[in-house]
């Protein structure tokens, strides 16, 4: 059976499934933030989401997380084109907030920044015309890349965590 022998509605469904499958690959983009996921070789199947947002942790928290049974899930790399995004704010439109949401979507309960880089990227030139004459401006953007490690602690072990490290359901 080929795609062209299907009915019109079946072809539409097949096309929608193809688009959906393409969008669910390891590299995606959301709100001008490119996302790349590198799962751990030990993660053989997608994990169930257990929290809406993963909790950020620091190196000093590793013993506590390890004692609660933390499992390494892999890394996510996010790249954005706005300044100040690696550590600033929460929510889906900056790298830190987006990392929390992306980690949770992949089954992680905790994440931490392990590498960051900022580069100036030349943007398009703009011609500005004023009564004094025409001027050419060089627009520059800051491209920020941040790499995060993701961990998972099963919900039945969350009670052993201190409140700041306890994920919300």
N, C-alpha and C positions, 0 to 999 in steps of 0.2 A: 504494500500500500504506500503510495506517495502522498505528499502534502496536498497536491493539486487535485487528487481524486476525492478529498474530503469535502463535506458540505461547507458552506460559507461560515456558519457559526462554529464548526469544528476547527476551521482554519484560524478564525479569530482567537479561539481558545488556545490553540497550539502556539500562535504568535505571542499571546500574553504569557504563556508558560515559558517560552524561550526568553522573552525580555526579563521576566522575573528571575529565571535561573542565572542569566548574565549579570543581573544587578546584585546577586548574592555571592559573588566571588570574593576572593581574599582582599581585593583592593576596591574600595568604594569611595564616594565623596558625599559630603553633607554640608550644606551651608558654607561653601568655600573651604571646607576642611577635608583634605584627602586622608583616607584611613587605610592602613595596611595591617593585616592580622597575620602573625606568624605563630601558629599553635605549637605547643610542646609536642615532641614525638610521642609522648606518653598519653596524649589526649587523642583517642581513636574515634570518638563520636562526639557530636555537639552536646554540650551540657545544658541542663535545664536552668533557666534563669531563676535565681532564688532571692534577688533583691532588685529594686528599681535603680539603685545607684551603688557602685562599688565605693568602698571607704579608702581614702588615701592613708598610707602608712609611711613611717620613716625607718631608717636602719635600726634605730633603738627599739622598734616594735617587733623585730624579727624573731627574737626568742619567744615572746608571748604568742605570736602567730604560729610559730613552729610547734609549740607545746599544745596548741589547740588543733593541730592536724592540718596545717596549711599545705596545699598541693600546688606546685608550679604549673600554670596553664599555658604560658607562652608570653608573647609580647605583642603590643600594638604600637604602630608608629602613626602619628598624626602630623599633617603638614598644613599650615595655614598661612594666609597672606596678610595678617594684621599684626601690628606691633603689640608687645606686652601680653601675649596670649599663653605663653608656656606655663606661667604660674598664676595668672590672674583670674579671679572670679569663678562662678559656677554656671551651669547651664549649657545648652547644646551649641552655643555660638562661639565658644572659646575652647582652646585645646584642653585645658585641665577639666572643665566641666564635661566636655565631649568624651574625654578619656574615661571618666567615671561611668558614663552611660554606655559606652562601647564595651568596656570591660564587663559590666553587669549583663549586657546582652549576650555575651559569650560565656556566661556562667560564673564569672569571677565575683568574689566578694570584696577583694582588696586589690589595690594597684599603687604603684609608686613610679615617679619619674626617675629614669636611670641615665638618660642622655638628652641633651638639648642643643640646638644649633640655630643661629640666626644669620641670615645672609641678606644683603641688599640686592634686589633684583631690579634692573632697569625696566621701567614700564614704557608705554607709548609717549612720544613727544606730543605736546599740546601747543598750538599756536594761539596766543592771546593777543587780540587787537584792542588797543586803547587809543584815545586821542593823541597820545604821544608817539604811537607807532605800533608795530607788530613785534611780539616777543615770542621766542620759542622756549618752552620750559621742558626740562627732562623730569618726568615723574619717576620716582623710585618707590618701590614697595619693599617691605620687610617680609621675607619668607622664613617662617619659623618651623622647625622640625623638632618633635619631641617623641621620645621612645619610652614606653611604660612597660613594666613587668606586671603580670596579673597572677594573683593567687586565689585559691578557693578554700574556704572552710565550710564544711557541711553545717546546715542550720542547727542540728542537734548539739553542736559544740559552741554555738555563739554565746551561751550563758557564761562560759568560762572566760570570755573576753571582757576587758574593762569597757565601760560605756563608750568612750571615744572611738573604740575599734569595733564596736558591735554594729553590724549592718542593720538596716531597717527593711522590713518586709513590704 
